[in-house]
Amino acid sequence: MSTSPAKKSKTTMKIGTHSGTFHADESLAVYMLRLLPRFADAEIVRSRDQAVLEECDVIVDVTGQYDGVKFFDHHQREFTDTFSADFHTRLSSAGLVYKHFGKEIIAEVCGLDDDAEALDTLYLRVYKNFVEAIDANDNGVDAYPTDISPKFKPHGITLPSLVSQLNPFWTEPSDDDALMQRFLIASDLMGTAFKRHVESQGKSWLPAKQFVQKAFADRFQYDNEGRIIVFDDFVPWKEHLFEVERDAGMVGKVLYVLYSDGKGWRIQAVPEAPTSFQSRKALPEAWRGARDEKLDAICGIDGSVFVHVAGFIGGNKTRQGALDMAKLALAL
């Protein structure tokens, strides 16, 4: 999506932001705006000259003004806005643009213009899972209490840190043209990650729910207590399964999920929570770390491929073999 600001027509829309060092929030804000057809070919103006910025159609992260129409800055002392009353993170320019244009952006990226329920779901989910972290970073909010020491340093691989590193070193040219070119790279970096995240939610995660609902409804054909569900192909099932169980008043009932990995079949233990590494019922201790013929001999099921040493996942060459492993694991 990168474009040079040179030789634009008088009718071309203009997106303004500040000159000098750039950051993750305005890099993303600009990209998000340019996902919309009316801003797709917009000229990017980087300046701190008020008169120059006033000529722009929309201005992000500069001028100390916010009206939700033309101005999207968050630096003014009196600004305390959050995404909604359910959030505590102060918005950055990225959050401001997303708050006002997010549903339109999602509809454009995922083709969901006529699905209001899906847009509402994705609008909140994308903010929670992507944009809020950018707001927090720009406003100096730590994800964890500062008295907790991390086991490694993650700062060099976060999106904001990668954007920061795209700014010129003190040994490199830092004129306006050089900074513009680097800003465009930063904007593409942030925007590509954002767009892919939106696509993953709207085109992968959301459609998977109907398959989880059907698999949950069909589960008693594999186990009379409904503890096994089966998918013909992999779908992102974890969060949906917890929601489907909750809606049915049966939280914790499903213990194993089976699906094809394209070559064979996997058996996965359902975690205690969607992001937990602890399983409701891990695969048997005796199977863990074993592979192929050795695993066949231990569990007595042909075609066994492996069981992870932590017991949360295993594999078999066939659907029936994976199902037999799941049924036996329930009995042990």
Sequence and secondary structure as in RCSB ss.txt:
>XXXX:A:sequence
MSTSPAKKSKTTMKIGTHSGTFHADESLAVYMLRLLPRFADAEIVRSRDQAVLEECDVIVDVTGQYDGVKFFDHH
QREFTDTFSADFHTRLSSAGLVYKHFGKEIIAEVCGLDDDAEALDTLYLRVYKNFVEAIDANDNGVDAYPTDISP
KFKPHGITLPSLVSQLNPFWTEPSDDDALMQRFLIASDLMGTAFKRHVESQGKSWLPAKQFVQKAFADRFQYDNE
GRIIVFDDFVPWKEHLFEVERDAGMVGKVLYVLYSDGKGWRIQAVPEAPTSFQSRKALPEAWRGARDEKLDAICG
IDGSVFVHVAGFIGGNKTRQGALDMAKLALAL
>XXXX:A:secstr
     SS  TTS EEEE  SS  HHHHHHHHHHHTSGGGTT EEEE   HHHHHTSSEEES SS B SSSEE   
STT   BSSTT  SB  HHHHHHHHHHHHHHHHHHT TT HHHHHHHHHHHIIIIIHHHHHHHTT  SS TTS  
SS  GGGSHHHHHHHHS  TTS  SHHHHHHHHHHHHHHHHHHHHHHHHIIIIIIHHHHHHHHHHHHTGGGT TT
  EEEESS    HHHHHHHHHHHT TT   EEEEE SSSEEEEE BSSTT SSBSS   GGGTT BHHHHHHHH 
 TTEEEE TTSSEEEESSHHHHHHHHHHHHH 
